[in-house]
Amino acid sequence: MANTKSALKAIRVSEKRRLHNRAARSRMRTTIRKAEMAVAATGPTPDAASSVQDAISIIDRTASKGVIHRNQADRRKSRLMKKLNRLQAQA
């Protein structure tokens, strides 16, 4: 257990940040999953493209807050776009 006031406060702050980061990461993963399902189910449609754009926006927002590293954000965006572009090339 923490002994000083500052250590107790640090525990409170880190727990609050952990919960905030967890929620942001969860929101990002959910939108990525929805975008991947939209791409797989509907193929190259405006609906799939808009869901990918929404996911990319949330990925960027999550990275800008420092929840994930920008390289991870770029990698996730790249993988989403590759899936969408592959379907558009087939159509």
Secondary structure as UniProt FT lines:
FT   HELIX           5..42
FT   HELIX           46..64
FT   TURN            65..66
FT   HELIX           70..90
//
